[in-house]
Amino acid sequence: VLPPGSGGGEIFYAGRRRSFDVFMGLTRHEWGDIHFYISIVFLILLLIHIILHWGWIKAVVFGTAEHPQKARVKIIMVFVLLWILLAILFPLLVSKETIQRDRHSLFQKERLLEKTFG
């Protein structure tokens, strides 16, 4: 998977630039919208799954009255849960920095690479 603007979908024919702007009738932004909404649906399904199995999760992590968990298992499970929580909160804790580049500098870089590597 290439980042946007890297030229991964572009094909060169006889020195002219052609690119695929549409796939199956949708642009990359429309595909991004579909991907976003499908991911939201899967997150909701995951949340429902966790809620429905919460009793089992508690029994595995903390044990039951008849079969209590050992301290070592509890510590490991707490760290696993902290890692999961960090993974969920990570997008909220970091910021994204974008650098604006003009198309002219990208074309110059491509020409230089073509001259250098053939």
Long-range contacts (C-beta under 8 A, 24 or more apart in sequence): 4-28, 5-101, 5-106, 7-106, 7-110
